[in-house]
């Protein structure tokens, strides 16, 4: 018997190639391939399996693309088939299926069809079924070579696109019936999906087995490796319930996967996608490292790698569909960019102007203390603790000494702006988030002080609830109310005049 490669897929197609003497009797597994008339893969959704070879005959069941049937005979323009999944026989129009003999001579033709189906949206279940047929028909030598890499590339691409369709599907729509059936077909071939609940909706992800095979094959080309790496490192497919240390391990593995892709020979758009994903993964690693030890030199090195990858993206070669990924990568890298700036503890005795120092709080907490020449760490002007990462290098005091801006990152890809301000009753701490939505991806960034001690300049960029927004704002310190806001920095003369030179040099908001 010929050796096969993907047992879970081959099992379904091989069982459908089995034949029997009678339609009512289960198939005999002995010498079945010699007696079989071949198999047929359904190519049309809701194809009718009827009790007789006539359109007026009773419909026994509805079949979906990608399902495999055993062929037992022909009558008129119908095929007499046996459906092993439903354990029933019947007749189906020959135009609704593609017959496959599962022989080595047919393998090249099946591979040609796979190349077409790979890039056909909506034909994912069909592509999975045809891939199963090819894996059964092709010789072991072909499966270990370029042809095998192409087949697994098709299988992974189809399964990943099917998972994306399932995640984006609106509940209650009629298209959900077909989508559910396609997922059922894929599961029947051993293709596995994982499902997570994220903010009240279901996120469906392919487990990536075919893509792992592609990466393990020395004959896989750079584009196949790039597609596999991108699919295996989708940020939305990390289990949201993972503890921080487990999430860090996943990100380290993702970084290793992406580093196995040689980007120099890739098309510009695909190279951009790999580098944007690398930037996102490395920025996530920098955040996880900073949570353990913000002063570790490895944090700066990891953040520098993220910034380098993002800087390598050619914005001119970004297609429209990649713009959201570009913005998300920019926000993730921007969230950790302060790791590149050395942080020094303030010397409160140096003057009357306030300064910030940090000290450990409860396990996992960092406490921020506002001190001056009269009020040291034992009796600070203000003390506030957080489980987020405090980027102390970002601290900036206004000219009047009545306000301090500080970047604090409570979540990966989400950095808030703390504003410590002096009032008649003492010092208060306010938090300015990137957006008034559920935290997803975003950065709120101090951009400069307006003389007079009443206003400051802020940039905010966020994606939440499916919407993306970037704004430049003039914010009043009292209550952190926004006085003027625009999406074009040139439209705010006050912003143009008083923006901080160091911020302008380092920020990614002006990209």
Secondary structure as GFF3:
##gff-version 3
##sequence-region A 1 511
A	DSSP	alpha_helix	7	16	.	.	.	ID=ss1
A	DSSP	alpha_helix	32	35	.	.	.	ID=ss2
A	DSSP	beta_strand	39	42	.	.	.	ID=ss3
A	DSSP	beta_strand	47	50	.	.	.	ID=ss4
A	DSSP	beta_strand	59	63	.	.	.	ID=ss5
A	DSSP	beta_strand	68	75	.	.	.	ID=ss6
A	DSSP	beta_strand	78	83	.	.	.	ID=ss7
A	DSSP	beta_strand	88	93	.	.	.	ID=ss8
A	DSSP	three_ten_helix	94	96	.	.	.	ID=ss9
A	DSSP	beta_strand	97	100	.	.	.	ID=ss10
A	DSSP	alpha_helix	104	118	.	.	.	ID=ss11
A	DSSP	alpha_helix	124	137	.	.	.	ID=ss12
A	DSSP	alpha_helix	140	143	.	.	.	ID=ss13
A	DSSP	alpha_helix	146	168	.	.	.	ID=ss14
A	DSSP	alpha_helix	175	188	.	.	.	ID=ss15
A	DSSP	beta_strand	193	198	.	.	.	ID=ss16
A	DSSP	beta_strand	201	206	.	.	.	ID=ss17
A	DSSP	alpha_helix	209	216	.	.	.	ID=ss18
A	DSSP	alpha_helix	222	232	.	.	.	ID=ss19
A	DSSP	three_ten_helix	235	237	.	.	.	ID=ss20
A	DSSP	alpha_helix	244	259	.	.	.	ID=ss21
A	DSSP	alpha_helix	268	292	.	.	.	ID=ss22
A	DSSP	alpha_helix	297	311	.	.	.	ID=ss23
A	DSSP	three_ten_helix	315	317	.	.	.	ID=ss24
A	DSSP	three_ten_helix	320	322	.	.	.	ID=ss25
A	DSSP	alpha_helix	323	335	.	.	.	ID=ss26
A	DSSP	three_ten_helix	337	340	.	.	.	ID=ss27
A	DSSP	three_ten_helix	348	350	.	.	.	ID=ss28
A	DSSP	beta_strand	355	360	.	.	.	ID=ss29
A	DSSP	beta_strand	366	371	.	.	.	ID=ss30
A	DSSP	three_ten_helix	377	379	.	.	.	ID=ss31
A	DSSP	beta_strand	382	386	.	.	.	ID=ss32
A	DSSP	beta_strand	389	397	.	.	.	ID=ss33
A	DSSP	beta_strand	403	411	.	.	.	ID=ss34
A	DSSP	beta_strand	414	423	.	.	.	ID=ss35
A	DSSP	beta_strand	426	432	.	.	.	ID=ss36
A	DSSP	beta_strand	441	450	.	.	.	ID=ss37
A	DSSP	beta_strand	455	464	.	.	.	ID=ss38
A	DSSP	beta_strand	467	476	.	.	.	ID=ss39
A	DSSP	three_ten_helix	478	480	.	.	.	ID=ss40
A	DSSP	beta_strand	481	486	.	.	.	ID=ss41
A	DSSP	three_ten_helix	489	491	.	.	.	ID=ss42
A	DSSP	alpha_helix	493	498	.	.	.	ID=ss43
A	DSSP	alpha_helix	501	506	.	.	.	ID=ss44
###
